[in-house]
Amino acid sequence: MNAVEIDEHAYLRPDLPRLIEQQVLDFGRIVWSDGFLAEDRFRDRMHEVPDDTQHLVRSAGSLLVSHVQVIPIELDGRDRRLRIGGVSSVMTYPPFRGEGHASRLLRRAAEHIAATGLELGMLFCGHDTVPFYARLGWHALEHGRVRVRHHPGGDDDDVMVLGRDELLPERVTLEWSW
């Protein structure tokens, strides 16, 4: 049996291959179904994000293995506007889990955040994945520090930061989560 080579790519949003985008959406529709409600159930494109959004991909040819997205986002800091990397769509298809694919992409995301002048990384995750991100240098913010407006009742997600969270205000209000 021949070994299959896993390739790693970085794509800006406009250059993300359509087949890869569709596989990310397929995964999301199954795993994050709350993001695909009502008419969004039929959505066949990822949400609009800035063109300088970075998609980090590990694939075997056109088969998606793992994906991480880094969205440049501005938000109010303690004393000035901050540019952060909103990390989202972190996924590895189940047959490839435990092989380090997402870890490699998250390390690459951290390098991208540092190299592009983004001041810190921020992501939303389930409580069960906090230890995974913590092993990669992320740390959880205290619950209630981040409020997302379109989830007025609160959200069960943990919010994790890569970098100096003291740059953030004591309470962070976001229009949307990623």
C-alpha positions, 0 to 999 in steps of 0.5 A: 500500500502506498503512503498518501501524502498530506499537503498543507496550504494557506489560502486567502479567502478569495483563493480558497478552492470551492471543493475545500469550502464545500467540505468545510461546510459539509462538516459544519452542517453535521457538527455545528448544526446550530449554525445552519438553521432555517434558510441557512440549512441550504447555505452553500457558501461560507459566511462573508469574511474579509478577503485577508481571512486566512484558511489553513488546510491539510489535505490529501489531494482534493480530500480535506483532512483538517481546516482552520480559519483566521479572520482579522477582527477589530474590537475595542481594547482597554485603551485603543482598538485591537486587531485580533485573529478570530480563529474558527472552523477548526476541524479535522474529519474523524478518520484523521483525528489524533494524528496532529493535523489540527495541532499543526494548523493551529501552530501555523495560525499562531505564526500567522497571527504574530507575523501579520501584526494581529495582537492576539488570537481568540476562539470559541470552543466547547468545554470538552476541547479546552484542554486541547487548545490549552496544550497549544498555548491558549488560555480560557477567559473567565465565563461572562467576560465575553458577551455576544449580542446575538446570543442574549441568553448567553452561550455555553462556549468557552472563549480562549485567547492566545496572547495577552488578554490584559489588552482586552477590556474587563467586559468584551461585547461582540456583535457575533461569534466566529 
